[in-house]
Amino acid sequence: MLDIEDLKKALVRFNLSLEIAKADLRKSYNRTVIGPFWETISLGLLLSIMSIVWSQIIKSDDVSYVPYLVIGMVVWRFISQVLNSSSWLFIERDDIIKYFNIPLSSLAITKVIYAIFIFFHHLPLIFIFCFYYKINLIHLNLFYLLYGIVVFIITSYSISLLIGILTLRFRDMISLINTITSVMIFFTPILWSPDKLSGKTKFYVIDFNIIYHYIELIRQPFLGNAPSNLNISVTLVSTLFLLTFALFILNKFKSKIRYWI
Amino acid sequence: MASISLKNVCLNYPVYGKKNINSFITNQISVGGTIVEKNKFYTIEALKNLSIDFRDGDKVGLIGHNGAGKSTLLKLAAGIYPISSGSMSISGKVQSLFDPRAGLEPEEDGIKNIKRLTLLLNQNFNLIKKKIPEIIQNSELGDYINFPVKTYSDGMKLRLCFSVITSWKSDIFLVDEFLSVGDEKFHIYAKKKLNNIIEKASIVLLASHNLAYIEALTNRLVILNSGKVEYDGKTKNGLDYYKSLRKK
């Protein structure tokens, strides 16, 4: 029913996923002098400019707006990294899939590790901006991050696997996922605060937006608050659902995946 | 004790994205498995009702036309392709070498690719780590080991793969046809390495169009024709039969 065996084997062979992810990172920044720290510089520059311009455009107090924007953008980069790179999960690894007997979950785990590597290069930006705007980062609500991290890792694996299988079978999905990802940043409260909306619009755009609940799991603890009960319950249910669904789909189509290449 | 046992095994490849074929030119098909159309959906019958056993001491050469089912049979035994119907049982640790380019990361140097290959082939890298100097020496790649693999020729990539997989013992060894690459010096090297593998393993399946290799290295020959076994017996007799077929 659920291909838990594939996930178990992939976890036993975690070093394989780690090695592929490390090689991908080295390859992305091959022959550059500062390597993946370009990630820090490029997002840092973008956020610096946005913090000056956007806080005036949306007429927000920059002390409360900028840390909100920075944390949201760093988390969003992690999410978009997982969504976009997973479109190529199996397609770009055809040589491995066709010639080596590896658990397919290993490749999904590779995408999660890669996104974590990039996240760690963005993470200093949160500390820098929070320090600049005198946001206190030492408080008990920070422990909520542990829940957030676990939920993010499991969901990223599940989503990566699902997108990988979907795009392998239906190649139009690659463009569709790219389109959805580029739209979601404007649709989700990252550049703007949820209190800018009200009534039914707020209900549909925010409460129904799973990505918002996931972002809140990381953003609120950094800002000194606890995520809401709604954030925690929505993410818990969706994490369990996505994991179950991904392992179900893997079990159902595993025998066909190597033919879809 | 190592063994591979297949009973009435069929393997059909579904073909996706193929537009309608208006008429089959069946008389002209001399390669590949049979193409079957059902409700405008195409499948290729790569293996048909295959029943065959391989036991300890079998050093098997697999020959046949392009698309006869040699690679499919090997990938089936390696656990890469699932069977469509029938049953298969394998006992023993399986190791395979299919394409020397597969799995290697062209931007990384030889040493990093040794680690990558070891992990892809499901070996414990901590045990292999101690053998890296020996692997490098066996590859005879010299200073190239520190160069990106994209600078290697196919023969050099194969040297790297050979030196990695001969650093551990496997019960069952599966080798696909890639022996056409490389110069004369490479062929001497490849034969030596293959001999080394064959001596260590209990069962070897070697698919190749290179009959000289098959004659020198195997004691049993299986000739496949469009997914079926056409001959299964001693190598020498089988090669004579195969050569007589080709003359017709």
Interface residues (C-beta under 8 A of the other chain):
Chain A: R13 N15 L16 E19 I20 A23 R26 K27 N30 D95 I96 K98 Y99 F100 N101 I102 R169 K254 S255 K256 R258 Y259 W260
Chain B: Y13 P14 Y16 K75 A78 G79 I80 Y81 P82 V94 S96 F98 D99 R101 A102 G103 E105 E107 E108 K112 K115 R116 L119 L120 L121 N122 F125
